[in-house]
Amino acid sequence: MINPDLEKISPDIGHSYKYACFDEDSPNTNKIKWHYHPELELVYINSGVGKRQVGTHLSNYQDGDLILIGSYLPHTGFTKGFEPGQKEIVIQFKPNIFEPAFEHLVELKVIHQLMEMSKKGIVFNGPIKDDIGLRMEGLQYESQIDAFLTLIKILYDLAKVKDKKILNAEGYAFISSPSENKRLKIIFNYIRDHFMEPIALEEISSQVFMTPQSFCRFFKKSTNRTFTSFLNEYRINHATKLLLETDDDIKNICYASGFNNLSNFFRNFKKITQLTPISYREEMMTAVEI
């Protein structure tokens, strides 16, 4: 039985990988929900702000993104809507694409290490982000063999660059079984659709036909955090995005992020970001201007 959260990916004809480019005219509409696949996924977004949910990691990107997602690592889409000029390039390939070359070619060992590291999710920062993005976009114009060699060089350069961050550094416990992952898919999609509203334990646990007590144990075992702490982190992550994208006042952002009072919002915001909402907006906007 194939679970609905398992995405089936077919490589492009004549290539050992799949290439796709999305923009305002042709948006990526089928990866908004929580999903996973055996293929590794390299995603470049040339500009704009958005959300990352990779494994149990939650964060925002501010000026585009370059991210490598490993085999079977659940995630959501990174672009819900496109601004003019914004584009997303996605390359997907099987984890065994270079086997058995890893065993015999010393030059590829660093790529093998990168692919193992990607099982926790990797974000790349600094000048390499746009350099890699341009090369990814150029793959569509290269011949079959040149494109494959370019892909190898892209992965090699990503393996060697130091300015990268592991998203699930504390570990990741998902995909212990298809049935458990299906439950997590339902839970995360429900959070995504209802985080602006109050979510009682009885309500969320009923979505996966569990008692509140069993649900709490399952969620903690699967994500290494309580449901309440994850929900608060999700809401604060949304609030930081609103602080960067809009001129809304703090009170409106508080309620738009699912909090029912300002004191609770301020307390959780400071706990998660170590800043007040006002200080966060000022620091982030100053950084963008610089």
C-alpha positions as a Markdown table, in Angstrom:
| # | Residue | x | y | z |
|---|---|---|---|---|
| 1 | Met | 0.0 | 0.0 | 0.0 |
| 2 | Ile | 1.4 | 3.4 | -1.0 |
| 3 | Asn | 0.7 | 6.1 | 1.6 |
| 4 | Pro | -0.6 | 9.4 | 0.2 |
| 5 | Asp | 2.2 | 11.3 | 1.7 |
| 6 | Leu | 4.8 | 9.4 | -0.3 |
| 7 | Glu | 5.6 | 11.4 | -3.5 |
| 8 | Lys | 6.4 | 9.5 | -6.6 |
| 9 | Ile | 9.1 | 11.1 | -8.7 |
| 10 | Ser | 10.1 | 10.1 | -12.2 |
| 11 | Pro | 13.4 | 11.5 | -13.6 |
| 12 | Asp | 13.4 | 13.6 | -16.7 |
| 13 | Ile | 13.7 | 11.6 | -20.0 |
| 14 | Gly | 17.4 | 11.3 | -20.8 |
| 15 | His | 18.6 | 12.3 | -17.3 |
| 16 | Ser | 19.2 | 10.6 | -14.0 |
| 17 | Tyr | 17.6 | 13.5 | -12.1 |
| 18 | Lys | 14.5 | 15.6 | -12.3 |
| 19 | Tyr | 14.6 | 19.3 | -13.0 |
| 20 | Ala | 11.8 | 21.8 | -12.5 |
| 21 | Cys | 11.6 | 25.6 | -12.5 |
| 22 | Phe | 8.6 | 27.4 | -11.0 |
| 23 | Asp | 7.6 | 31.1 | -11.0 |
| 24 | Glu | 4.5 | 33.4 | -10.9 |
| 25 | Asp | 3.2 | 32.0 | -14.2 |
| 26 | Ser | 3.8 | 28.3 | -13.3 |
| 27 | Pro | 3.8 | 28.0 | -9.5 |
| 28 | Asn | 4.7 | 24.9 | -7.6 |
| 29 | Thr | 1.2 | 23.9 | -6.3 |
| 30 | Asn | 1.6 | 20.3 | -5.4 |
| 31 | Lys | 4.1 | 20.4 | -2.5 |
| 32 | Ile | 2.4 | 22.7 | 0.0 |
| 33 | Lys | 1.5 | 19.8 | 2.3 |
| 34 | Trp | 3.7 | 17.7 | 4.4 |
| 35 | His | 5.4 | 15.0 | 2.2 |
| 36 | Tyr | 8.6 | 13.0 | 1.7 |
| 37 | His | 10.2 | 11.0 | -1.0 |
| 38 | Pro | 13.3 | 8.7 | -1.4 |
| 39 | Glu | 15.0 | 11.2 | -3.7 |
| 40 | Leu | 17.3 | 14.0 | -2.4 |
| 41 | Glu | 16.0 | 17.5 | -3.2 |
| 42 | Leu | 18.1 | 20.6 | -3.9 |
| 43 | Val | 16.0 | 23.7 | -3.9 |
| 44 | Tyr | 17.0 | 27.3 | -4.9 |
| 45 | Ile | 14.8 | 30.3 | -4.4 |
| 46 | Asn | 16.3 | 33.4 | -5.9 |
| 47 | Ser | 14.6 | 36.0 | -3.7 |
| 48 | Gly | 11.8 | 36.8 | -1.2 |
| 49 | Val | 10.8 | 35.5 | 2.2 |
| 50 | Gly | 9.2 | 32.3 | 3.2 |
| 51 | Lys | 8.9 | 29.4 | 5.6 |
| 52 | Arg | 10.9 | 26.3 | 6.2 |
| 53 | Gln | 9.5 | 23.2 | 7.8 |
| 54 | Val | 12.0 | 20.4 | 7.4 |
| 55 | Gly | 11.7 | 17.5 | 9.9 |
| 56 | Thr | 11.0 | 19.2 | 13.2 |
| 57 | His | 12.9 | 22.3 | 12.2 |
| 58 | Leu | 10.9 | 25.6 | 11.8 |
| 59 | Ser | 12.5 | 28.8 | 10.5 |
| 60 | Asn | 12.1 | 31.5 | 7.8 |
| 61 | Tyr | 14.3 | 32.6 | 5.0 |
| 62 | Gln | 14.6 | 36.3 | 4.2 |
| 63 | Asp | 16.5 | 36.8 | 0.9 |
| 64 | Gly | 15.8 | 33.6 | -1.1 |
| 65 | Asp | 17.1 | 30.2 | 0.0 |
| 66 | Leu | 19.3 | 27.3 | -1.0 |
| 67 | Ile | 18.5 | 24.0 | 0.8 |
| 68 | Leu | 19.3 | 20.3 | 0.4 |
| 69 | Ile | 16.8 | 17.8 | 1.8 |
| 70 | Gly | 17.9 | 14.2 | 2.3 |
| 71 | Ser | 16.1 | 11.0 | 1.4 |
| 72 | Tyr | 12.9 | 10.3 | 3.3 |
| 73 | Leu | 13.2 | 13.6 | 5.2 |
| 74 | Pro | 9.6 | 15.0 | 5.5 |
| 75 | His | 9.1 | 18.7 | 4.6 |
| 76 | Thr | 6.6 | 21.1 | 3.2 |
| 77 | Gly | 6.9 | 23.4 | 0.2 |
| 78 | Phe | 8.9 | 26.6 | 0.5 |
| 79 | Thr | 6.9 | 28.9 | -1.8 |
| 80 | Lys | 3.2 | 29.3 | -1.4 |
| 81 | Gly | 2.9 | 32.2 | -3.8 |
| 82 | Phe | 5.3 | 34.0 | -6.1 |
| 83 | Glu | 6.2 | 37.6 | -6.3 |
| 84 | Pro | 7.2 | 39.1 | -9.7 |
| 85 | Gly | 10.7 | 38.0 | -10.6 |
| 86 | Gln | 10.8 | 35.3 | -8.0 |
| 87 | Lys | 11.5 | 31.7 | -9.1 |
| 88 | Glu | 12.1 | 28.3 | -7.5 |
| 89 | Ile | 14.4 | 25.7 | -9.0 |
| 90 | Val | 14.2 | 22.1 | -7.8 |
| 91 | Ile | 16.5 | 19.2 | -8.6 |
| 92 | Gln | 15.6 | 15.8 | -7.4 |
| 93 | Phe | 17.8 | 12.6 | -7.7 |
| 94 | Lys | 18.0 | 9.1 | -6.2 |
| 95 | Pro | 20.4 | 8.6 | -3.3 |
| 96 | Asn | 22.2 | 5.8 | -5.2 |
| 97 | Ile | 22.9 | 8.0 | -8.2 |
| 98 | Phe | 26.6 | 7.7 | -7.8 |
| 99 | Glu | 26.8 | 4.1 | -6.6 |
| 100 | Pro | 29.1 | 2.3 | -6.8 |
| 101 | Ala | 31.3 | 5.2 | -7.7 |
| 102 | Phe | 31.5 | 6.3 | -4.1 |
| 103 | Glu | 33.5 | 3.2 | -3.3 |
| 104 | His | 36.1 | 3.8 | -6.0 |
| 105 | Leu | 36.4 | 7.5 | -6.7 |
| 106 | Val | 38.0 | 9.5 | -3.9 |
| 107 | Glu | 36.8 | 12.7 | -5.5 |
| 108 | Leu | 33.2 | 11.7 | -4.7 |
| 109 | Lys | 33.6 | 10.8 | -1.1 |
| 110 | Val | 32.8 | 14.4 | 0.0 |
| 111 | Ile | 29.6 | 14.2 | -2.0 |
| 112 | His | 28.7 | 11.0 | -0.2 |
| 113 | Gln | 29.3 | 12.7 | 3.1 |
| 114 | Leu | 27.1 | 15.6 | 2.0 |
| 115 | Met | 24.3 | 13.3 | 1.1 |
| 116 | Glu | 24.5 | 11.6 | 4.5 |
| 117 | Met | 24.4 | 15.0 | 6.2 |
| 118 | Ser | 21.4 | 16.0 | 4.1 |
| 119 | Lys | 19.2 | 13.5 | 6.0 |
| 120 | Lys | 18.9 | 16.2 | 8.6 |
| 121 | Gly | 18.4 | 19.0 | 6.1 |
| 122 | Ile | 21.1 | 21.6 | 5.2 |
| 123 | Val | 20.7 | 25.3 | 4.4 |
| 124 | Phe | 23.5 | 27.1 | 2.6 |
| 125 | Asn | 24.3 | 30.8 | 3.1 |
| 126 | Gly | 26.7 | 33.4 | 1.7 |
| 127 | Pro | 27.8 | 34.1 | -1.9 |
| 128 | Ile | 27.6 | 30.4 | -2.9 |
| 129 | Lys | 23.8 | 30.6 | -2.7 |
| 130 | Asp | 23.2 | 32.6 | -5.8 |
| 131 | Asp | 26.2 | 31.1 | -7.6 |
| 132 | Ile | 24.7 | 27.6 | -7.2 |
| 133 | Gly | 21.3 | 28.9 | -8.1 |
| 134 | Leu | 22.6 | 30.3 | -11.4 |
| 135 | Arg | 24.2 | 27.0 | -12.2 |
| 136 | Met | 21.1 | 25.1 | -11.3 |
| 137 | Glu | 19.0 | 27.3 | -13.6 |
| 138 | Gly | 21.6 | 26.7 | -16.4 |
| 139 | Leu | 21.2 | 23.0 | -16.4 |
| 140 | Gln | 18.2 | 23.2 | -18.7 |
| 141 | Tyr | 20.4 | 24.7 | -21.4 |
| 142 | Glu | 23.2 | 22.2 | -21.2 |
| 143 | Ser | 23.7 | 18.9 | -23.1 |
| 144 | Gln | 22.9 | 15.7 | -21.3 |
| 145 | Ile | 26.5 | 14.9 | -20.2 |
| 146 | Asp | 27.4 | 18.5 | -19.5 |
| 147 | Ala | 24.4 | 18.9 | -17.2 |
| 148 | Phe | 25.3 | 15.8 | -15.3 |
| 149 | Leu | 28.9 | 17.0 | -14.8 |
| 150 | Thr | 27.6 | 20.3 | -13.7 |
| 151 | Leu | 25.4 | 18.6 | -11.1 |
| 152 | Ile | 28.4 | 16.7 | -9.8 |
| 153 | Lys | 30.3 | 20.0 | -9.5 |
| 154 | Ile | 27.4 | 21.7 | -7.8 |
| 155 | Leu | 27.2 | 18.9 | -5.1 |
| 156 | Tyr | 31.0 | 18.9 | -4.7 |
| 157 | Asp | 31.1 | 22.7 | -4.1 |
| 158 | Leu | 28.2 | 22.4 | -1.6 |
| 159 | Ala | 30.1 | 19.7 | 0.2 |
| 160 | Lys | 33.2 | 21.8 | 0.5 |
| 161 | Val | 31.6 | 25.1 | 1.5 |
| 162 | Lys | 31.8 | 26.0 | 5.2 |
| 163 | Asp | 28.8 | 28.4 | 5.4 |
| 164 | Lys | 26.1 | 25.8 | 5.9 |
| 165 | Lys | 23.7 | 24.9 | 8.7 |
| 166 | Ile | 22.2 | 21.6 | 9.8 |
| 167 | Leu | 18.5 | 22.1 | 10.4 |
| 168 | Asn | 17.8 | 19.0 | 12.6 |
| 169 | Ala | 21.2 | 18.9 | 14.4 |
| 170 | Glu | 19.6 | 17.3 | 17.5 |
| 171 | Gly | 18.6 | 14.3 | 15.5 |
| 172 | Tyr | 15.4 | 13.2 | 13.7 |
| 173 | Ala | 13.2 | 10.3 | 14.6 |
| 174 | Phe | 10.6 | 10.2 | 11.8 |
| 175 | Ile | 9.8 | 7.3 | 9.4 |
| 176 | Ser | 9.9 | 4.6 | 12.0 |
| 177 | Ser | 6.9 | 3.1 | 10.2 |
| 178 | Pro | 4.6 | 4.1 | 7.4 |
| 179 | Ser | 1.6 | 4.2 | 9.8 |
| 180 | Glu | 3.4 | 6.5 | 12.2 |
| 181 | Asn | 4.5 | 8.8 | 9.4 |
| 182 | Lys | 1.0 | 9.0 | 8.1 |
| 183 | Arg | -0.2 | 10.1 | 11.6 |
| 184 | Leu | 2.5 | 12.8 | 11.6 |
| 185 | Lys | 1.4 | 14.0 | 8.2 |
| 186 | Ile | -2.1 | 14.4 | 9.4 |
| 187 | Ile | -1.0 | 16.3 | 12.5 |
| 188 | Phe | 1.4 | 18.7 | 10.7 |
| 189 | Asn | -1.1 | 19.4 | 8.0 |
| 190 | Tyr | -3.8 | 20.1 | 10.6 |
| 191 | Ile | -1.4 | 22.5 | 12.5 |
| 192 | Arg | -0.6 | 24.2 | 9.2 |
| 193 | Asp | -4.3 | 24.8 | 8.5 |
| 194 | His | -5.5 | 25.7 | 12.0 |
| 195 | Phe | -2.6 | 27.2 | 13.9 |
| 196 | Met | -4.3 | 30.6 | 13.9 |
| 197 | Glu | -7.2 | 29.1 | 16.0 |
| 198 | Pro | -7.2 | 27.5 | 19.5 |
| 199 | Ile | -6.2 | 23.8 | 19.2 |
| 200 | Ala | -7.2 | 21.7 | 22.1 |
| 201 | Leu | -5.4 | 18.4 | 22.8 |
| 202 | Glu | -8.7 | 16.5 | 22.4 |
| 203 | Glu | -9.2 | 18.1 | 19.0 |
| 204 | Ile | -5.8 | 17.3 | 17.6 |
| 205 | Ser | -5.6 | 13.8 | 19.1 |
| 206 | Ser | -9.0 | 13.0 | 17.6 |
| 207 | Gln | -7.6 | 13.7 | 14.1 |
| 208 | Val | -5.4 | 10.6 | 14.4 |
| 209 | Phe | -7.9 | 8.5 | 16.6 |
| 210 | Met | -5.8 | 8.7 | 19.7 |
| 211 | Thr | -6.5 | 9.6 | 23.3 |
| 212 | Pro | -4.8 | 12.9 | 24.4 |
| 213 | Gln | -2.4 | 10.9 | 26.7 |
| 214 | Ser | -1.4 | 8.6 | 23.9 |
| 215 | Phe | -1.1 | 11.5 | 21.4 |
| 216 | Cys | 1.2 | 13.4 | 23.8 |
| 217 | Arg | 3.5 | 10.4 | 24.2 |
| 218 | Phe | 3.5 | 9.7 | 20.4 |
| 219 | Phe | 4.3 | 13.3 | 19.5 |
| 220 | Lys | 7.1 | 13.6 | 22.1 |
| 221 | Lys | 8.7 | 10.4 | 20.9 |
| 222 | Ser | 8.5 | 11.4 | 17.3 |
| 223 | Thr | 9.6 | 15.0 | 17.5 |
| 224 | Asn | 11.6 | 15.3 | 20.7 |
| 225 | Arg | 9.3 | 18.1 | 22.0 |
| 226 | Thr | 5.8 | 18.5 | 23.4 |
| 227 | Phe | 2.9 | 19.4 | 21.2 |
| 228 | Thr | 2.4 | 22.7 | 23.0 |
| 229 | Ser | 6.0 | 23.7 | 22.5 |
| 230 | Phe | 5.9 | 22.8 | 18.9 |
| 231 | Leu | 2.7 | 24.7 | 18.3 |
| 232 | Asn | 4.0 | 27.8 | 20.0 |
| 233 | Glu | 7.2 | 27.6 | 17.9 |
| 234 | Tyr | 5.1 | 27.2 | 14.8 |
| 235 | Arg | 3.1 | 30.3 | 15.7 |
| 236 | Ile | 6.2 | 32.4 | 16.6 |
| 237 | Asn | 7.8 | 31.4 | 13.3 |
| 238 | His | 4.7 | 32.7 | 11.5 |
| 239 | Ala | 4.9 | 35.9 | 13.6 |
| 240 | Thr | 8.5 | 36.5 | 12.6 |
| 241 | Lys | 7.5 | 36.2 | 9.0 |
| 242 | Leu | 4.7 | 38.8 | 9.5 |
| 243 | Leu | 7.1 | 41.1 | 11.3 |
| 244 | Leu | 9.4 | 41.1 | 8.2 |
| 245 | Glu | 6.7 | 41.1 | 5.5 |
| 246 | Thr | 4.2 | 43.6 | 6.8 |
| 247 | Asp | 3.8 | 46.8 | 8.7 |
| 248 | Asp | 1.1 | 45.4 | 11.0 |
| 249 | Asp | 1.2 | 46.4 | 14.6 |
| 250 | Ile | 2.3 | 43.9 | 17.3 |
| 251 | Lys | -1.2 | 43.3 | 18.6 |
| 252 | Asn | -2.6 | 42.3 | 15.1 |
| 253 | Ile | 0.4 | 40.0 | 14.6 |
| 254 | Cys | -0.2 | 38.4 | 17.9 |
| 255 | Tyr | -3.8 | 37.4 | 17.1 |
| 256 | Ala | -2.9 | 36.6 | 13.5 |
| 257 | Ser | -0.4 | 34.1 | 14.8 |
| 258 | Gly | -2.8 | 32.2 | 16.9 |
| 259 | Phe | -2.1 | 33.7 | 20.4 |
| 260 | Asn | -5.1 | 34.9 | 22.4 |
| 261 | Asn | -3.3 | 37.5 | 24.5 |
| 262 | Leu | -0.3 | 39.8 | 24.2 |
| 263 | Ser | 1.4 | 38.6 | 27.4 |
| 264 | Asn | 1.5 | 35.0 | 26.3 |
| 265 | Phe | 2.7 | 36.1 | 22.8 |
| 266 | Phe | 5.5 | 38.2 | 24.2 |
| 267 | Arg | 6.6 | 35.5 | 26.7 |
| 268 | Asn | 6.8 | 32.8 | 23.9 |
| 269 | Phe | 8.4 | 35.2 | 21.4 |
| 270 | Lys | 11.2 | 36.1 | 23.9 |
| 271 | Lys | 11.7 | 32.5 | 24.9 |
| 272 | Ile | 12.1 | 31.3 | 21.3 |
| 273 | Thr | 14.0 | 34.2 | 19.7 |
| 274 | Gln | 15.6 | 35.8 | 22.7 |
| 275 | Leu | 14.2 | 39.1 | 21.5 |
| 276 | Thr | 11.0 | 41.1 | 21.9 |
| 277 | Pro | 8.8 | 41.4 | 18.7 |
| 278 | Ile | 9.8 | 45.1 | 18.4 |
| 279 | Ser | 13.5 | 44.4 | 18.8 |
| 280 | Tyr | 13.3 | 41.5 | 16.3 |
| 281 | Arg | 11.7 | 43.7 | 13.6 |
| 282 | Glu | 14.2 | 46.4 | 14.2 |
| 283 | Glu | 17.2 | 44.1 | 14.1 |
| 284 | Met | 16.0 | 42.2 | 11.0 |
| 285 | Met | 15.1 | 45.3 | 9.1 |
| 286 | Thr | 18.5 | 46.9 | 9.9 |
| 287 | Ala | 20.3 | 43.7 | 8.7 |
| 288 | Val | 18.3 | 43.8 | 5.4 |
| 289 | Glu | 19.2 | 47.5 | 4.8 |
| 290 | Ile | 22.9 | 46.8 | 5.4 |
